[in-house]
Amino acid sequence: MTSDLSIILPQAAKNLVEDTTSYWAAFYCSILKTIRYQKNLAHGWGSSKSLQDYKGELRESGFFKGMKNTVSNHAFEYVMVDFLKTRSGLSHFKKLCENILSDFDINGFDITLMNIFKVGTDSELFNANANYDKTDLLMLLPGGIKAKRTSIIQGYSIGSTLKYSDLFIIISNGEETIGFVGEVEGNHGEDLYRQSYYEKNTLKNKHCTFGVSVSDKKTHAGTSIKNSITLNRSEIVGRWILNFSKSNYYITDYHHAIENLQNLIEGHFGYMSAIADNGHTKILDLIKLGWKKDIFDLINQLEGLVDLALSGDIFHYQETIEGKTVYRASPLELPGELPLYAIVEEDATAIIGSSIITDMYNP
């Protein structure tokens, strides 16, 4: 078993974030997805078609403020679905996958295809792709368990694994396909480092191989992690946890976006008049212009502005030919299928800017 470990991940200084339009689009898009798809909000989407409809429902004044903590917790799940596929988040994604695979004695796995899905029965997106259990992949489960689709493990199936998780990651080298699920805690991420959390949530303990946390932890494995994005191995819980410090600018900006959407819904526009970032202003203007539009159109518009490090217009689908698993490329998105995307590599300095913190390993 690997001992506690903390890896400080590279992050550009905030003033070196090159595409702020993409940066802010990802936040607002994820928050809107949460409002639209998350089932356990105190004030769900209901029969609304647009943000105008949603605001106009018969609700008490300040209703959004009352559920802001729930939104911030769940919206971070949707944020991670996109962030880990962006040019700034891809290196974090690969580092997470590399270390998870190493725990299962899988080394040198060249990730060329990938995707991340929002799962869990608390989201309408869980049923967006119906063929989870038809994909031929190797599932990595806690405790070093490897399971194929045909594996007989008491109480295990891919479908049940996804019901009680937040994120489903699929990676492939073009020949072998591997999957694993994780838990996201957007408010109290320090809980993911405690064995009591998994003892209380037995199904998550059984299925979730990794965690993503927003926490106020100051140190891990003797390393200062305050203000940083880190990848932490916890021996106590036996998992890798991608940790975002609550004081990191990425998280403070994330909460800023939630507050801005709250202000739009509650009609407090004056609070946003001092925003100097042109990319941020562009996204807020798009939301204002799309206030009466179908929410799906607005979400799609914002999604199109997120700078993914993937071949977003080409989908790769699994097929079995003469007993061998292969992937075929298609320009069409097929309903009910699980597409993977090819990773489009770029020079690391172009991805994360010129202010880079070198990886630091602290056994």
C-alpha positions, -999 to +999 in steps of 0.1 A: +000+000+000+013+034-009+019+058+020+004+093+022+016+114-007+010+149-019+017+162-054+014+199-061-001+203-096+009+230-120-014+260-123-009+293-142-011+325-122-046+340-125-033+369-146-019+344-171-051+326-178-052+332-215-088+324-225-110+339-198-141+334-220-136+297-219-127+298-182-159+316-171-181+297-196-172+264-179-183+277-145-217+292-156-224+262-179-220+238-150-241+259-127-269+260-152-266+222-157-270+218-120-302+239-119-316+221-149-306+185-142-301+180-104-331+163-089-324+171-052-325+209-052-350+225-029-363+244-060-359+222-090-363+230-126-398+216-128-417+225-161-396+256-168-383+261-203-360+291-197-344+310-169-372+335-172-397+307-165-376+294-136-373+328-120-410+334-126-423+304-107-442+310-075-413+309-051-404+329-020-380+359-024-344+348-021-351+312-029-318+307-047-297+320-018-314+294+004-302+265-017-268+280-027-248+255-006-265+226-023-258+242-057-222+248-049-217+212-038-233+196-069-223+221-095-187+212-088-194+177-101-205+192-134-175+216-134-151+186-131-168+169-161-156+198-182-125+210-164-106+177-166-112+177-204-099+213-209-064+223-219-057+236-184-072+205-166-059+177-189-026+174-171-044+170-138-066+143-153-037+124-167-018+126-133-049+113-115-054+084-140-017+075-139-016+072-102-049+052-100-036+028-126-003+024-108-022+013-077-036-015-098-002-024-112-011-010-146+018+010-159+027+027-192-009+029-203-010+055-231-043+073-229-054+083-264-092+083-259-112+094-229-145+108-216-160+118-183-197+113-175-219+128-147-236+098-131-256+091-100-294+088-097-297+123-083-291+137-118-312+135-149-280+131-169-276+096-154-300+082-179-286+102-209-265+073-219-283+040-214-256+015-225-232+016-195-233-021-190-228-029-227-194-013-229-165-038-228-141-024-202-121-032-172-136-016-141-112-007-113-129-009-078-116-001-043-094-027-027-075-035-059-105-053-075-106-055-113-139-065-129-148-072-165-184-070-177-186-108-174-170-110-140-190-126-112-187-105-081-214-107-055-235-075-055-215-059-084-226-046-117-215-015-137-250-001-134-251-003-096-216+012-095-227+043-113-259+048-093-240+058-062-212+078-077-207+113-091-181+109-120-175+080-144-141+081-161-134+060-192-100+058-208-085+038-236-053+033-255-073+022-285-072-015-276-080-018-239-106+003-222-106+010-184-132+027-162-135+039-127-159+061-107-154+087-081-170+109-054-170+147-055-174+169-024-177+205-034-183+220+001-166+198+028-139+180+008-120+172+040-146+145+047-131+124+018-100+120+039-119+103+068-126+066+070-158+075+089-172+091+057-169+058+038-182+038+067-213+059+067-216+058+029-211+021+024-221+020-013-196+048-021-170+029-002-177-002-022-176+015-056-157+048-056-120+045-065-111+082-062-123+115-049-124+152-059-125+176-030-129+213-023-114+217+012-098+240+037-071+214+045-038+232+051-014+202+049-012+167+036+017+142+040+037+170+056+032+193+026+015+227+026-015+224+002-032+257+011-039+279-020-029+250-043-045+223-065-030+190-053-033+153-059-032+135-026-029+099-017-046+090+016-035+057+031-063+058+057-090+057+030-069+040+003-077+065-024-062+093-045-080+127-040-078+156-064-079+185-039-088+222-046-079+245-018-109+267-009-084+297-010-073+289-045-084+315-071-102+288-091-125+280-062-131+317-053-140+324-089-163+294-090-182+308-060-182+342-076-200+328-106-226+312-083-232+345-066-235+363-099-261+339-111-280+343-078-278+381-084-293+377-119-321+355-107-329+379-078-325+410-100-295+425-082-277+436-114-257+464-098-234+439-080-219+430-114-212+464-128-176+465-117-164+433-135-133+443-155-126+409-172-139+411-208-143+373-210-163+372-179-185+401-191-191+383-224-204+352-206-227+373-184-240+391-214-248+358-232-267+346-202-287+379-201-295+377-238-304+340-234-326+346-204-358+338-223-344+312-245-347+275-241-322+265-214-308+237-237-298+263-263-281+284-237-262+255-222-251+244-257-239+279-265-218+280-233-205+245-239-192+256-273-171+282-257-152+258-234-118+251-248-116+213-246-084+194-254-104+169-273-116+162-308-151+174-299-166+170-334-155+134-338-169+106-317-152+072-311-175+042-305-165+008-294-170-022-317-159-059-315-145-072-348-134-109-349-132-110-311-111-078-309-122-045-294-117-015-316-129+021-318-144+036-349-146+073-355-179+089-365-190+125-370-224+116-355-234+115-318-254+084-314-282+084-287-276+059-259-240+052-268-209+060-248-186+080-271-149+086-263-129+115-276-094+117-290-070+138-269-055+167-288-020+173-273-004+207-271+028+219-256+025+220-218+035+257-215+007+266-240-018+248-218-010+261-184+008+294-191+043+305-183+040+306-145+044+269-137+048+252-103+070+221-107+055+188-095+067+181-060+067+145-047+067+142-009+066+106+002 
